[in-house]
Amino acid sequence: MKAIVIYNSQTGFTKQYAEWIAEATGADCLELCAAKKRDFTAYGAVVFGGWACAGRISKISWFKGNIDKWAGKKLIAFCVGGSPIHSPGIEEALKQNFNEAEREKVKTFYCPGGFNYEKMSAPSKLMMRMFIQTLKAKKDKTDAERVMIKMISSSYDISDKKYIEPIVKYLES
């Protein structure tokens, strides 16, 4: 089955995962702006990847707007964020991106990426600074919040090719 991987990446983590998935499956791989002009008739599977922003997958509305047009195709959405793979709340955050009917048509996955403050847009940097300050100012922080403050206060990379394995297996099934 011919597949296409489409991605929206701000700092490079989502692009890396999209390229890894395409390489592992022989899929075509396009940035979202180029994919918007593409005909998807020849594809049996469409994979969309976006970065996490406050629990939402960036640019997911484009993908969701095409779900009905892609009836009969295998549909996958993956999200890349700064949290480790087993962080609480990830499954719930993925669910909020799709309504119940959409979740029946789209399989979702999470891939840990990281933060690259040097490549972030100014609004994203500002949002992160404000979030960190809010966490730091909180009284009675939990251990998880203390770890999060330490983790997101500087750039880091926890991406790994192994996290594409469930996506590849699902595509090949």
C-alpha positions as CSV (number, residue, x, y, z in Angstrom):
1,M,0.0,0.0,0.0
2,K,1.4,3.4,-1.0
3,A,1.6,5.8,1.9
4,I,2.3,9.5,2.3
5,V,3.6,11.2,5.4
6,I,2.8,14.9,5.8
7,Y,4.2,17.0,8.6
8,N,4.2,20.4,10.2
9,S,7.3,21.1,12.2
10,Q,8.4,24.1,14.0
11,T,11.9,23.1,15.4
12,G,12.7,20.0,13.5
13,F,11.5,17.1,15.7
14,T,8.3,16.4,13.8
15,K,10.2,16.6,10.5
16,Q,12.7,14.1,11.8
17,Y,10.0,11.6,12.8
18,A,8.2,12.1,9.5
19,E,11.4,11.3,7.6
20,W,12.1,8.3,9.7
21,I,8.6,6.9,9.1
22,A,8.9,7.6,5.3
23,E,12.3,5.9,5.2
24,A,11.1,2.8,7.2
25,T,8.0,2.4,5.0
26,G,9.0,3.7,1.6
27,A,6.3,6.4,1.9
28,D,6.4,9.8,0.2
29,C,7.2,12.6,2.7
30,L,6.0,16.2,2.3
31,E,5.8,19.3,4.4
32,L,2.2,20.4,4.9
33,C,2.4,23.5,2.6
34,A,3.5,21.3,-0.3
35,A,0.9,18.5,0.6
36,K,-2.0,21.0,0.4
37,K,-1.6,21.0,-3.4
38,R,-1.3,17.2,-3.7
39,D,-3.7,14.7,-5.1
40,F,-4.1,11.8,-2.6
41,T,-5.9,9.4,-4.9
42,A,-2.9,7.0,-5.4
43,Y,-2.3,6.7,-1.6
44,G,-3.8,3.9,0.6
45,A,-2.5,5.5,3.7
46,V,-2.2,9.1,4.9
47,V,0.0,9.9,7.9
48,F,0.0,13.4,9.5
49,G,2.4,14.6,12.0
50,G,2.3,17.8,14.0
51,W,3.9,19.2,17.1
52,A,2.2,19.5,20.4
53,C,1.0,22.9,21.6
54,A,-1.0,23.1,24.8
55,G,-2.3,19.6,24.2
56,R,-3.3,20.2,20.6
57,I,-1.7,18.9,17.4
58,S,-0.5,21.8,15.3
59,K,-2.4,22.3,12.0
60,I,-4.6,19.2,12.7
61,S,-7.6,21.1,11.4
62,W,-6.3,20.6,7.8
63,F,-6.0,16.8,8.3
64,K,-9.4,16.6,10.0
65,G,-11.0,18.6,7.1
66,N,-9.9,15.8,4.7
67,I,-11.0,12.7,6.8
68,D,-14.2,12.2,4.9
69,K,-12.5,12.7,1.5
70,W,-10.1,10.0,2.5
71,A,-12.7,7.3,3.3
72,G,-11.3,3.9,2.8
73,K,-7.7,5.0,3.4
74,K,-5.7,4.1,6.5
75,L,-5.4,7.4,8.5
76,I,-2.8,8.1,11.1
77,A,-2.0,11.2,13.1
78,F,1.1,11.5,15.3
79,C,2.0,14.2,17.7
80,V,5.6,15.2,18.8
81,G,6.0,16.8,22.1
82,G,8.5,17.5,24.8
83,S,7.2,15.0,27.3
84,P,8.6,11.5,27.8
85,I,6.6,8.7,26.2
86,H,4.9,7.4,29.4
87,S,4.0,10.8,30.8
88,P,0.5,11.0,32.3
89,G,-2.1,12.8,30.2
90,I,-0.7,12.0,26.8
91,E,-3.5,9.7,25.8
92,E,-6.1,12.2,27.0
93,A,-4.4,15.0,25.1
94,L,-4.3,12.9,21.9
95,K,-8.0,12.1,22.3
96,Q,-9.1,15.8,22.6
97,N,-7.8,16.4,19.0
98,F,-10.6,14.2,17.5
99,N,-14.2,13.7,18.2
100,E,-15.6,10.2,18.8
101,A,-16.5,9.6,15.1
102,E,-13.0,10.8,13.9
103,R,-11.3,8.6,16.5
104,E,-12.9,5.6,14.8
105,K,-11.3,6.5,11.5
106,V,-7.9,7.8,12.7
107,K,-5.2,6.0,14.7
108,T,-3.1,8.4,16.9
109,F,0.4,8.1,18.2
110,Y,2.7,10.2,20.4
111,C,6.5,10.5,19.8
112,P,8.7,12.3,22.3
113,G,10.8,15.0,20.8
114,G,12.1,17.8,23.0
115,F,12.6,21.5,23.0
116,N,14.9,23.6,20.7
117,Y,14.6,27.1,22.0
118,E,17.1,28.3,19.3
119,K,14.6,27.3,16.5
120,M,11.4,28.3,18.3
121,S,9.3,31.2,17.1
122,A,9.2,34.2,19.3
123,P,5.6,33.7,20.4
124,S,6.4,30.0,21.3
125,K,9.4,31.1,23.3
126,L,7.4,33.7,25.1
127,M,4.6,31.2,25.9
128,M,7.2,28.7,27.3
129,R,8.8,31.4,29.4
130,M,5.5,32.4,30.8
131,F,4.6,28.7,31.5
132,I,7.9,28.1,33.3
133,Q,7.5,31.3,35.4
134,T,4.0,30.2,36.4
135,L,5.2,26.8,37.4
136,K,8.2,28.3,39.3
137,A,5.8,30.7,41.2
138,K,3.5,27.9,42.3
139,K,3.6,27.0,45.9
140,D,3.6,23.3,46.9
141,K,4.9,22.1,43.6
142,T,4.6,18.3,43.0
143,D,7.7,16.3,42.2
144,A,6.5,16.0,38.6
145,E,6.3,19.8,38.4
146,R,9.8,20.2,39.7
147,V,11.1,17.7,37.1
148,M,9.1,19.5,34.4
149,I,10.6,22.9,35.4
150,K,14.1,21.5,35.2
151,M,13.4,19.7,31.9
152,I,11.8,22.5,30.0
153,S,14.1,25.3,31.2
154,S,16.6,24.6,28.4
155,S,16.8,22.9,25.0
156,Y,16.9,19.1,25.0
157,D,16.3,16.1,22.6
158,I,14.7,12.9,23.7
159,S,13.7,11.8,20.2
160,D,14.5,8.3,19.2
161,K,13.8,6.2,16.0
162,K,12.4,3.4,18.2
163,Y,9.3,5.5,18.8
164,I,8.2,5.1,15.2
165,E,7.9,1.3,15.5
166,P,4.2,1.3,16.5
167,I,3.4,3.6,13.6
168,V,5.3,1.5,11.1
169,K,3.7,-1.7,12.4
170,Y,0.2,-0.2,12.1
171,L,1.0,1.0,8.6
172,E,2.2,-2.4,7.6
173,S,-0.8,-4.3,9.1
